[in-house]
């Protein structure tokens, strides 16, 4: 342990609590595939119903929506990782989870990919 670690401020994370009565949708999920597929389906559904403004709003808010997902995803992986005592298993879990998100790199703007890298760094603890 370095002396600098004593003075390092630990980032406090807010817990996002999803009500048990509230169904899990693409907007509240921490599952990578459900989120990205649900987002794309929501845009397609809005366009097919003639709600062009709603589809454009979803596209315009893409970064904000994806950043909110990354925050939920980070909290979920952190909760899973804290239950694992073996460091190697914990790091493997984190790397595999981040790799699942990176499959959708083409759909993410640079600021979202940067936030994902920060989440990985926060989760691994380096």
N, CA, C and O atoms as a GROMACS GRO file, in nm:
protein
  504
    1UNK      N    1   0.085  -0.118   0.000
    1UNK     CA    2   0.000   0.000   0.000
    1UNK      C    3   0.088   0.123   0.000
    1UNK      O    4   0.180   0.136   0.082
    2UNK      N    5   0.061   0.210  -0.089
    2UNK     CA    6   0.136   0.333  -0.103
    2UNK      C    7   0.079   0.440  -0.012
    2UNK      O    8  -0.039   0.438   0.023
    3UNK      N    9   0.163   0.533   0.024
    3UNK     CA   10   0.116   0.644   0.108
    3UNK      C   11   0.016   0.730   0.032
    3UNK      O   12  -0.069   0.796   0.093
    4UNK      N   13   0.026   0.730  -0.102
    4UNK     CA   14  -0.067   0.810  -0.182
    4UNK      C   15  -0.207   0.751  -0.182
    4UNK      O   16  -0.305   0.822  -0.204
    5UNK      N   17  -0.218   0.621  -0.157
    5UNK     CA   18  -0.350   0.558  -0.152
    5UNK      C   19  -0.431   0.606  -0.032
    5UNK      O   20  -0.554   0.602  -0.034
    6UNK      N   21  -0.362   0.652   0.071
    6UNK     CA   22  -0.431   0.702   0.190
    6UNK      C   23  -0.508   0.829   0.156
    6UNK      O   24  -0.618   0.852   0.206
    7UNK      N   25  -0.449   0.913   0.070
    7UNK     CA   26  -0.508   1.041   0.038
    7UNK      C   27  -0.599   1.037  -0.085
    7UNK      O   28  -0.667   1.134  -0.116
    8UNK      N   29  -0.600   0.924  -0.153
    8UNK     CA   30  -0.681   0.911  -0.272
    8UNK      C   31  -0.828   0.910  -0.233
    8UNK      O   32  -0.869   0.836  -0.142
    9UNK      N   33  -0.907   0.990  -0.301
    9UNK     CA   34  -1.050   0.995  -0.273
    9UNK      C   35  -1.118   0.882  -0.346
    9UNK      O   36  -1.100   0.864  -0.467
   10UNK      N   37  -1.196   0.807  -0.274
   10UNK     CA   38  -1.274   0.700  -0.335
   10UNK      C   39  -1.404   0.756  -0.387
   10UNK      O   40  -1.475   0.828  -0.317
   11UNK      N   41  -1.435   0.721  -0.511
   11UNK     CA   42  -1.558   0.767  -0.571
   11UNK      C   43  -1.676   0.694  -0.508
   11UNK      O   44  -1.678   0.571  -0.502
   12UNK      N   45  -1.772   0.769  -0.461
   12UNK     CA   46  -1.892   0.709  -0.403
   12UNK      C   47  -1.993   0.689  -0.515
   12UNK      O   48  -2.023   0.781  -0.591
   13UNK      N   49  -2.043   0.568  -0.524
   13UNK     CA   50  -2.141   0.538  -0.628
   13UNK      C   51  -2.280   0.540  -0.568
   13UNK      O   52  -2.303   0.496  -0.456
   14UNK      N   53  -2.372   0.593  -0.647
   14UNK     CA   54  -2.511   0.594  -0.604
   14UNK      C   55  -2.576   0.465  -0.648
   14UNK      O   56  -2.554   0.418  -0.760
   15UNK      N   57  -2.654   0.408  -0.562
   15UNK     CA   58  -2.726   0.286  -0.595
   15UNK      C   59  -2.856   0.324  -0.665
   15UNK      O   60  -2.937   0.400  -0.611
   16UNK      N   61  -2.875   0.271  -0.784
   16UNK     CA   62  -3.001   0.290  -0.854
   16UNK      C   63  -3.088   0.170  -0.820
   16UNK      O   64  -3.056   0.056  -0.853
   17UNK      N   65  -3.196   0.197  -0.753
   17UNK     CA   66  -3.283   0.090  -0.708
   17UNK      C   67  -3.404   0.084  -0.801
   17UNK      O   68  -3.479   0.180  -0.815
   18UNK      N   69  -3.419  -0.030  -0.863
   18UNK     CA   70  -3.534  -0.052  -0.949
   18UNK      C   71  -3.643  -0.116  -0.864
   18UNK      O   72  -3.620  -0.217  -0.798
   19UNK      N   73  -3.758  -0.057  -0.868
   19UNK     CA   74  -3.870  -0.109  -0.790
   19UNK      C   75  -3.904  -0.250  -0.837
   19UNK      O   76  -3.900  -0.280  -0.956
   20UNK      N   77  -3.936  -0.337  -0.743
   20UNK     CA   78  -3.969  -0.475  -0.778
   20UNK      C   79  -4.099  -0.482  -0.857
   20UNK      O   80  -4.121  -0.578  -0.930
   21UNK      N   81  -4.184  -0.382  -0.843
   21UNK     CA   82  -4.309  -0.379  -0.918
   21UNK      C   83  -4.287  -0.331  -1.060
   21UNK      O   84  -4.367  -0.359  -1.150
   22UNK      N   85  -4.179  -0.260  -1.081
   22UNK     CA   86  -4.149  -0.203  -1.212
   22UNK      C   87  -4.085  -0.310  -1.301
   22UNK      O   88  -3.984  -0.370  -1.262
   23UNK      N   89  -4.141  -0.335  -1.419
   23UNK     CA   90  -4.082  -0.437  -1.505
   23UNK      C   91  -3.947  -0.390  -1.561
   23UNK      O   92  -3.925  -0.271  -1.582
   24UNK      N   93  -3.860  -0.486  -1.585
   24UNK     CA   94  -3.730  -0.453  -1.642
   24UNK      C   95  -3.746  -0.440  -1.793
   24UNK      O   96  -3.790  -0.533  -1.860
   25UNK      N   97  -3.709  -0.324  -1.843
   25UNK     CA   98  -3.716  -0.297  -1.986
   25UNK      C   99  -3.577  -0.265  -2.037
   25UNK      O  100  -3.481  -0.268  -1.960
   26UNK      N  101  -3.565  -0.234  -2.164
   26UNK     CA  102  -3.434  -0.198  -2.218
   26UNK      C  103  -3.382  -0.071  -2.151
   26UNK      O  104  -3.261  -0.048  -2.148
   27UNK      N  105  -3.472   0.012  -2.099
   27UNK     CA  106  -3.431   0.137  -2.035
   27UNK      C  107  -3.379   0.116  -1.893
   27UNK      O  108  -3.312   0.204  -1.839
   28UNK      N  109  -3.410   0.002  -1.832
   28UNK     CA  110  -3.369  -0.022  -1.693
   28UNK      C  111  -3.281  -0.144  -1.675
   28UNK      O  112  -3.237  -0.172  -1.564
   29UNK      N  113  -3.254  -0.217  -1.781
   29UNK     CA  114  -3.179  -0.341  -1.770
   29UNK      C  115  -3.029  -0.317  -1.755
   29UNK      O  116  -2.977  -0.210  -1.789
   30UNK      N  117  -2.961  -0.417  -1.703
   30UNK     CA  118  -2.815  -0.415  -1.701
   30UNK      C  119  -2.759  -0.520  -1.796
   30UNK      O  120  -2.638  -0.538  -1.805
   31UNK      N  121  -2.848  -0.588  -1.869
   31UNK     CA  122  -2.807  -0.686  -1.968
   31UNK      C  123  -2.771  -0.614  -2.098
   31UNK      O  124  -2.851  -0.537  -2.151
   32UNK      N  125  -2.652  -0.638  -2.147
   32UNK     CA  126  -2.599  -0.565  -2.262
   32UNK      C  127  -2.684  -0.588  -2.387
   32UNK      O  128  -2.726  -0.493  -2.453
   33UNK      N  129  -2.710  -0.713  -2.418
   33UNK     CA  130  -2.787  -0.744  -2.540
   33UNK      C  131  -2.928  -0.688  -2.533
   33UNK      O  132  -2.978  -0.633  -2.631
   34UNK      N  133  -2.992  -0.702  -2.418
   34UNK     CA  134  -3.128  -0.649  -2.402
   34UNK      C  135  -3.131  -0.498  -2.422
   34UNK      O  136  -3.224  -0.445  -2.483
   35UNK      N  137  -3.029  -0.430  -2.370
   35UNK     CA  138  -3.026  -0.284  -2.382
   35UNK      C  139  -3.012  -0.239  -2.527
   35UNK      O  140  -3.095  -0.163  -2.577
   36UNK      N  141  -2.908  -0.286  -2.594
   36UNK     CA  142  -2.882  -0.238  -2.730
   36UNK      C  143  -2.989  -0.284  -2.828
   36UNK      O  144  -3.029  -0.207  -2.916
   37UNK      N  145  -3.035  -0.408  -2.816
   37UNK     CA  146  -3.142  -0.455  -2.903
   37UNK      C  147  -3.272  -0.381  -2.874
   37UNK      O  148  -3.346  -0.346  -2.966
   38UNK      N  149  -3.300  -0.357  -2.747
   38UNK     CA  150  -3.422  -0.285  -2.710
   38UNK      C  151  -3.420  -0.141  -2.757
   38UNK      O  152  -3.522  -0.088  -2.800
   39UNK      N  153  -3.304  -0.078  -2.749
   39UNK     CA  154  -3.290   0.060  -2.797
   39UNK      C  155  -3.318   0.068  -2.946
   39UNK      O  156  -3.394   0.154  -2.992
   40UNK      N  157  -3.258  -0.023  -3.022
   40UNK     CA  158  -3.279  -0.023  -3.167
   40UNK      C  159  -3.424  -0.057  -3.203
   40UNK      O  160  -3.480   0.001  -3.296
   41UNK      N  161  -3.484  -0.150  -3.130
   41UNK     CA  162  -3.624  -0.185  -3.155
   41UNK      C  163  -3.717  -0.069  -3.120
   41UNK      O  164  -3.818  -0.048  -3.187
   42UNK      N  165  -3.684   0.008  -3.016
   42UNK     CA  166  -3.766   0.123  -2.979
   42UNK      C  167  -3.766   0.228  -3.089
   42UNK      O  168  -3.868   0.288  -3.118
   43UNK      N  169  -3.650   0.249  -3.150
   43UNK     CA  170  -3.641   0.345  -3.260
   43UNK      C  171  -3.722   0.294  -3.380
   43UNK      O  172  -3.797   0.370  -3.441
   44UNK      N  173  -3.707   0.167  -3.412
   44UNK     CA  174  -3.781   0.109  -3.525
   44UNK      C  175  -3.931   0.112  -3.500
   44UNK      O  176  -4.009   0.141  -3.591
   45UNK      N  177  -3.972   0.083  -3.377
   45UNK     CA  178  -4.115   0.085  -3.344
   45UNK      C  179  -4.172   0.225  -3.356
   45UNK      O  180  -4.283   0.244  -3.406
   46UNK      N  181  -4.097   0.324  -3.310
   46UNK     CA  182  -4.143   0.462  -3.318
   46UNK      C  183  -4.157   0.505  -3.464
   46UNK      O  184  -4.254   0.571  -3.501
   47UNK      N  185  -4.061   0.467  -3.546
   47UNK     CA  186  -4.069   0.503  -3.688
   47UNK      C  187  -4.184   0.432  -3.759
   47UNK      O  188  -4.252   0.491  -3.842
   48UNK      N  189  -4.204   0.305  -3.726
   48UNK     CA  190  -4.311   0.230  -3.793
   48UNK      C  191  -4.450   0.279  -3.752
   48UNK      O  192  -4.546   0.263  -3.827
   49UNK      N  193  -4.460   0.340  -3.634
   49UNK     CA  194  -4.587   0.395  -3.588
   49UNK      C  195  -4.604   0.540  -3.631
   49UNK      O  196  -4.702   0.605  -3.594
   50UNK      N  197  -4.509   0.590  -3.708
   50UNK     CA  198  -4.518   0.727  -3.756
   50UNK      C  199  -4.474   0.831  -3.655
   50UNK      O  200  -4.496   0.951  -3.676
   51UNK      N  201  -4.414   0.789  -3.547
   51UNK     CA  202  -4.367   0.883  -3.444
   51UNK      C  203  -4.221   0.918  -3.472
   51UNK      O  204  -4.130   0.878  -3.399
   52UNK      N  205  -4.202   0.994  -3.577
   52UNK     CA  206  -4.067   1.030  -3.621
   52UNK      C  207  -3.996   1.115  -3.515
   52UNK      O  208  -3.876   1.100  -3.493
   53UNK      N  209  -4.070   1.204  -3.451
   53UNK     CA  210  -4.009   1.290  -3.348
   53UNK      C  211  -3.957   1.207  -3.231
   53UNK      O  212  -3.851   1.237  -3.176
   54UNK      N  213  -4.031   1.104  -3.192
   54UNK     CA  214  -3.987   1.019  -3.082
   54UNK      C  215  -3.860   0.943  -3.120
   54UNK      O  216  -3.769   0.928  -3.038
   55UNK      N  217  -3.855   0.895  -3.243
   55UNK     CA  218  -3.736   0.823  -3.290
   55UNK      C  219  -3.615   0.916  -3.294
   55UNK      O  220  -3.505   0.878  -3.256
   56UNK      N  221  -3.637   1.038  -3.341
   56UNK     CA  222  -3.527   1.135  -3.347
   56UNK      C  223  -3.481   1.176  -3.207
   56UNK      O  224  -3.362   1.202  -3.185
   57UNK      N  225  -3.574   1.183  -3.113
   57UNK     CA  226  -3.537   1.214  -2.975
   57UNK      C  227  -3.451   1.104  -2.916
   57UNK      O  228  -3.352   1.131  -2.848
   58UNK      N  229  -3.487   0.979  -2.943
   58UNK     CA  230  -3.404   0.867  -2.896
   58UNK      C  231  -3.265   0.874  -2.957
   58UNK      O  232  -3.165   0.851  -2.889
   59UNK      N  233  -3.258   0.905  -3.086
   59UNK     CA  234  -3.127   0.915  -3.151
   59UNK      C  235  -3.046   1.032  -3.094
   59UNK      O  236  -2.926   1.020  -3.073
   60UNK      N  237  -3.113   1.144  -3.070
   60UNK     CA  238  -3.044   1.262  -3.017
   60UNK      C  239  -2.992   1.239  -2.876
   60UNK      O  240  -2.888   1.293  -2.838
   61UNK      N  241  -3.064   1.159  -2.798
   61UNK     CA  242  -3.024   1.131  -2.660
   61UNK      C  243  -2.943   1.003  -2.647
   61UNK      O  244  -2.930   0.949  -2.537
   62UNK      N  245  -2.889   0.955  -2.756
   62UNK     CA  246  -2.818   0.828  -2.758
   62UNK      C  247  -2.705   0.824  -2.654
   62UNK      O  248  -2.694   0.727  -2.579
   63UNK      N  249  -2.622   0.928  -2.651
   63UNK     CA  250  -2.510   0.930  -2.556
   63UNK      C  251  -2.559   0.927  -2.412
   63UNK      O  252  -2.506   0.852  -2.330
   64UNK      N  253  -2.658   1.008  -2.382
   64UNK     CA  254  -2.710   1.015  -2.246
   64UNK      C  255  -2.771   0.882  -2.204
   64UNK      O  256  -2.751   0.836  -2.091
   65UNK      N  257  -2.846   0.820  -2.293
   65UNK     CA  258  -2.909   0.692  -2.264
   65UNK      C  259  -2.803   0.585  -2.242
   65UNK      O  260  -2.813   0.505  -2.149
   66UNK      N  261  -2.700   0.584  -2.327
   66UNK     CA  262  -2.595   0.484  -2.315
   66UNK      C  263  -2.509   0.508  -2.191
   66UNK      O  264  -2.464   0.412  -2.128
   67UNK      N  265  -2.483   0.633  -2.156
   67UNK     CA  266  -2.407   0.662  -2.034
   67UNK      C  267  -2.483   0.615  -1.910
   67UNK      O  268  -2.423   0.563  -1.816
   68UNK      N  269  -2.614   0.633  -1.910
   68UNK     CA  270  -2.695   0.584  -1.798
   68UNK      C  271  -2.687   0.432  -1.790
   68UNK      O  272  -2.682   0.375  -1.681
   69UNK      N  273  -2.686   0.367  -1.906
   69UNK     CA  274  -2.672   0.221  -1.907
   69UNK      C  275  -2.537   0.179  -1.851
   69UNK      O  276  -2.529   0.086  -1.771
   70UNK      N  277  -2.430   0.247  -1.891
   70UNK     CA  278  -2.295   0.213  -1.842
   70UNK      C  279  -2.290   0.228  -1.690
   70UNK      O  280  -2.229   0.146  -1.622
   71UNK      N  281  -2.354   0.332  -1.636
   71UNK     CA  282  -2.357   0.350  -1.491
   71UNK      C  283  -2.429   0.233  -1.423
   71UNK      O  284  -2.380   0.179  -1.323
   72UNK      N  285  -2.546   0.194  -1.476
   72UNK     CA  286  -2.619   0.079  -1.419
   72UNK      C  287  -2.537  -0.049  -1.432
   72UNK      O  288  -2.530  -0.129  -1.339
   73UNK      N  289  -2.475  -0.066  -1.547
   73UNK     CA  290  -2.394  -0.184  -1.575
   73UNK      C  291  -2.277  -0.192  -1.478
   73UNK      O  292  -2.247  -0.299  -1.424
   74UNK      N  293  -2.210  -0.079  -1.455
   74UNK     CA  294  -2.096  -0.076  -1.363
   74UNK      C  295  -2.139  -0.114  -1.222
   74UNK      O  296  -2.070  -0.190  -1.154
   75UNK      N  297  -2.251  -0.061  -1.177
   75UNK     CA  298  -2.300  -0.093  -1.043
   75UNK      C  299  -2.336  -0.241  -1.030
   75UNK      O  300  -2.309  -0.303  -0.927
   76UNK      N  301  -2.395  -0.296  -1.134
   76UNK     CA  302  -2.432  -0.438  -1.132
   76UNK      C  303  -2.309  -0.526  -1.128
   76UNK      O  304  -2.303  -0.621  -1.049
   77UNK      N  305  -2.210  -0.498  -1.211
   77UNK     CA  306  -2.088  -0.578  -1.214
   77UNK      C  307  -2.011  -0.561  -1.082
   77UNK      O  308  -1.953  -0.657  -1.032
   78UNK      N  309  -2.012  -0.442  -1.027
   78UNK     CA  310  -1.946  -0.418  -0.898
   78UNK      C  311  -2.012  -0.503  -0.789
   78UNK      O  312  -1.943  -0.561  -0.705
   79UNK      N  313  -2.145  -0.509  -0.791
   79UNK     CA  314  -2.216  -0.590  -0.691
   79UNK      C  315  -2.182  -0.738  -0.707
   79UNK      O  316  -2.165  -0.809  -0.608
   80UNK      N  317  -2.173  -0.784  -0.830
   80UNK     CA  318  -2.138  -0.925  -0.854
   80UNK      C  319  -1.992  -0.952  -0.817
   80UNK      O  320  -1.961  -1.057  -0.761
   81UNK      N  321  -1.904  -0.857  -0.847
   81UNK     CA  322  -1.761  -0.877  -0.822
   81UNK      C  323  -1.728  -0.876  -0.674
   81UNK      O  324  -1.637  -0.946  -0.630
   82UNK      N  325  -1.800  -0.798  -0.595
   82UNK     CA  326  -1.771  -0.792  -0.452
   82UNK      C  327  -1.805  -0.923  -0.381
   82UNK      O  328  -1.755  -0.949  -0.272
   83UNK      N  329  -1.889  -1.004  -0.442
   83UNK     CA  330  -1.925  -1.134  -0.384
   83UNK      C  331  -1.818  -1.239  -0.409
   83UNK      O  332  -1.820  -1.345  -0.346
   84UNK      N  333  -1.725  -1.211  -0.500
   84UNK     CA  334  -1.621  -1.308  -0.535
   84UNK      C  335  -1.495  -1.273  -0.457
   84UNK      O  336  -1.447  -1.160  -0.464
   85UNK      N  337  -1.442  -1.370  -0.383
   85UNK     CA  338  -1.324  -1.343  -0.301
   85UNK      C  339  -1.193  -1.360  -0.378
   85UNK      O  340  -1.095  -1.294  -0.345
   86UNK      N  341  -1.190  -1.447  -0.478
   86UNK     CA  342  -1.069  -1.470  -0.556
   86UNK      C  343  -1.047  -1.355  -0.654
   86UNK      O  344  -1.135  -1.324  -0.735
   87UNK      N  345  -0.931  -1.292  -0.646
   87UNK     CA  346  -0.901  -1.175  -0.728
   87UNK      C  347  -0.901  -1.210  -0.877
   87UNK      O  348  -0.954  -1.134  -0.958
   88UNK      N  349  -0.842  -1.323  -0.912
   88UNK     CA  350  -0.837  -1.361  -1.053
   88UNK      C  351  -0.976  -1.385  -1.111
   88UNK      O  352  -1.004  -1.345  -1.224
   89UNK      N  353  -1.062  -1.449  -1.036
   89UNK     CA  354  -1.199  -1.472  -1.081
   89UNK      C  355  -1.274  -1.340  -1.096
   89UNK      O  356  -1.351  -1.321  -1.190
   90UNK      N  357  -1.252  -1.249  -1.002
   90UNK     CA  358  -1.317  -1.119  -1.006
   90UNK      C  359  -1.275  -1.042  -1.132
   90UNK      O  360  -1.359  -0.985  -1.202
   91UNK      N  361  -1.145  -1.040  -1.160
   91UNK     CA  362  -1.095  -0.968  -1.276
   91UNK      C  363  -1.146  -1.033  -1.405
   91UNK      O  364  -1.179  -0.963  -1.501
   92UNK      N  365  -1.152  -1.165  -1.407
   92UNK     CA  366  -1.205  -1.236  -1.524
   92UNK      C  367  -1.351  -1.199  -1.548
   92UNK      O  368  -1.391  -1.176  -1.662
   93UNK      N  369  -1.430  -1.193  -1.441
   93UNK     CA  370  -1.570  -1.153  -1.452
   93UNK      C  371  -1.581  -1.013  -1.512
   93UNK      O  372  -1.662  -0.989  -1.602
   94UNK      N  373  -1.501  -0.920  -1.461
   94UNK     CA  374  -1.505  -0.782  -1.507
   94UNK      C  375  -1.465  -0.772  -1.654
   94UNK      O  376  -1.533  -0.706  -1.732
   95UNK      N  377  -1.356  -0.837  -1.690
   95UNK     CA  378  -1.307  -0.830  -1.828
   95UNK      C  379  -1.408  -0.891  -1.925
   95UNK      O  380  -1.432  -0.837  -2.032
   96UNK      N  381  -1.466  -1.004  -1.887
   96UNK     CA  382  -1.567  -1.067  -1.974
   96UNK      C  383  -1.690  -0.979  -1.989
   96UNK      O  384  -1.747  -0.970  -2.098
   97UNK      N  385  -1.732  -0.915  -1.881
   97UNK     CA  386  -1.849  -0.827  -1.887
   97UNK      C  387  -1.822  -0.706  -1.975
   97UNK      O  388  -1.907  -0.667  -2.056
   98UNK      N  389  -1.705  -0.646  -1.960
   98UNK     CA  390  -1.668  -0.530  -2.042
   98UNK      C  391  -1.658  -0.572  -2.189
   98UNK      O  392  -1.697  -0.496  -2.278
   99UNK      N  393  -1.606  -0.690  -2.214
   99UNK     CA  394  -1.596  -0.741  -2.352
   99UNK      C  395  -1.733  -0.755  -2.417
   99UNK      O  396  -1.749  -0.731  -2.536
  100UNK      N  397  -1.832  -0.795  -2.338
  100UNK     CA  398  -1.968  -0.806  -2.390
  100UNK      C  399  -2.020  -0.670  -2.437
  100UNK      O  400  -2.088  -0.661  -2.539
  101UNK      N  401  -1.988  -0.565  -2.362
  101UNK     CA  402  -2.032  -0.431  -2.400
  101UNK      C  403  -1.955  -0.383  -2.523
  101UNK      O  404  -2.011  -0.318  -2.610
  102UNK      N  405  -1.828  -0.416  -2.529
  102UNK     CA  406  -1.744  -0.370  -2.641
  102UNK      C  407  -1.785  -0.430  -2.774
  102UNK      O  408  -1.743  -0.381  -2.879
  103UNK      N  409  -1.865  -0.534  -2.772
  103UNK     CA  410  -1.917  -0.588  -2.898
  103UNK      C  411  -2.001  -0.483  -2.972
  103UNK      O  412  -2.019  -0.490  -3.093
  104UNK      N  413  -2.052  -0.387  -2.896
  104UNK     CA  414  -2.137  -0.284  -2.953
  104UNK      C  415  -2.062  -0.151  -2.969
  104UNK      O  416  -2.125  -0.045  -2.971
  105UNK      N  417  -1.930  -0.156  -2.982
  105UNK     CA  418  -1.848  -0.035  -2.996
  105UNK      C  419  -1.893   0.053  -3.112
  105UNK      O  420  -1.890   0.175  -3.101
  106UNK      N  421  -1.934  -0.008  -3.222
  106UNK     CA  422  -1.973   0.071  -3.338
  106UNK      C  423  -2.097   0.155  -3.311
  106UNK      O  424  -2.118   0.257  -3.377
  107UNK      N  425  -2.178   0.114  -3.216
  107UNK     CA  426  -2.300   0.188  -3.183
  107UNK      C  427  -2.277   0.294  -3.075
  107UNK      O  428  -2.368   0.370  -3.043
  108UNK      N  429  -2.156   0.298  -3.019
  108UNK     CA  430  -2.129   0.389  -2.908
  108UNK      C  431  -2.042   0.507  -2.953
  108UNK      O  432  -1.941   0.487  -3.020
  109UNK      N  433  -2.082   0.628  -2.917
  109UNK     CA  434  -1.996   0.744  -2.942
  109UNK      C  435  -1.870   0.737  -2.855
  109UNK      O  436  -1.864   0.658  -2.761
  110UNK      N  437  -1.773   0.819  -2.886
  110UNK     CA  438  -1.644   0.814  -2.816
  110UNK      C  439  -1.658   0.843  -2.667
  110UNK      O  440  -1.586   0.783  -2.587
  111UNK      N  441  -1.748   0.933  -2.629
  111UNK     CA  442  -1.760   0.963  -2.486
  111UNK      C  443  -1.816   0.844  -2.407
  111UNK      O  444  -1.784   0.828  -2.290
  112UNK      N  445  -1.897   0.762  -2.470
  112UNK     CA  446  -1.950   0.643  -2.404
  112UNK      C  447  -1.840   0.538  -2.392
  112UNK      O  448  -1.828   0.471  -2.289
  113UNK      N  449  -1.760   0.523  -2.498
  113UNK     CA  450  -1.649   0.427  -2.491
  113UNK      C  451  -1.547   0.470  -2.387
  113UNK      O  452  -1.488   0.386  -2.318
  114UNK      N  453  -1.525   0.601  -2.375
  114UNK     CA  454  -1.434   0.652  -2.272
  114UNK      C  455  -1.489   0.621  -2.134
  114UNK      O  456  -1.413   0.581  -2.045
  115UNK      N  457  -1.618   0.640  -2.114
  115UNK     CA  458  -1.680   0.611  -1.984
  115UNK      C  459  -1.673   0.462  -1.953
  115UNK      O  460  -1.658   0.423  -1.837
  116UNK      N  461  -1.684   0.378  -2.056
  116UNK     CA  462  -1.672   0.233  -2.037
  116UNK      C  463  -1.531   0.198  -1.991
  116UNK      O  464  -1.513   0.113  -1.904
  117UNK      N  465  -1.431   0.263  -2.050
  117UNK     CA  466  -1.292   0.239  -2.007
  117UNK      C  467  -1.272   0.284  -1.863
  117UNK      O  468  -1.201   0.218  -1.787
  118UNK      N  469  -1.333   0.396  -1.825
  118UNK     CA  470  -1.324   0.442  -1.686
  118UNK      C  471  -1.393   0.343  -1.592
  118UNK      O  472  -1.345   0.318  -1.482
  119UNK      N  473  -1.505   0.289  -1.636
  119UNK     CA  474  -1.577   0.190  -1.554
  119UNK      C  475  -1.490   0.067  -1.533
  119UNK      O  476  -1.485   0.012  -1.423
  120UNK      N  477  -1.423   0.024  -1.639
  120UNK     CA  478  -1.334  -0.093  -1.627
  120UNK      C  479  -1.222  -0.063  -1.528
  120UNK      O  480  -1.190  -0.147  -1.443
  121UNK      N  481  -1.165   0.054  -1.538
  121UNK     CA  482  -1.057   0.093  -1.446
  121UNK      C  483  -1.109   0.098  -1.303
  121UNK      O  484  -1.042   0.051  -1.211
  122UNK      N  485  -1.227   0.154  -1.283
  122UNK     CA  486  -1.286   0.162  -1.148
  122UNK      C  487  -1.314   0.023  -1.092
  122UNK      O  488  -1.291  -0.002  -0.974
  123UNK      N  489  -1.364  -0.066  -1.176
  123UNK     CA  490  -1.399  -0.200  -1.131
  123UNK      C  491  -1.277  -0.284  -1.097
  123UNK      O  492  -1.276  -0.356  -0.998
  124UNK      N  493  -1.174  -0.273  -1.181
  124UNK     CA  494  -1.053  -0.351  -1.155
  124UNK      C  495  -0.976  -0.290  -1.040
  124UNK      O  496  -0.911  -0.362  -0.963
  125UNK      N  497  -0.981  -0.159  -1.027
  125UNK     CA  498  -0.918  -0.093  -0.914
  125UNK      C  499  -0.776  -0.049  -0.939
  125UNK      O  500  -0.699  -0.034  -0.845
  126UNK      N  501  -0.741  -0.027  -1.063
  126UNK     CA  502  -0.606   0.020  -1.094
  126UNK      C  503  -0.605   0.168  -1.113
  126UNK      O  504  -0.500   0.227  -1.139
   0.00000   0.00000   0.00000
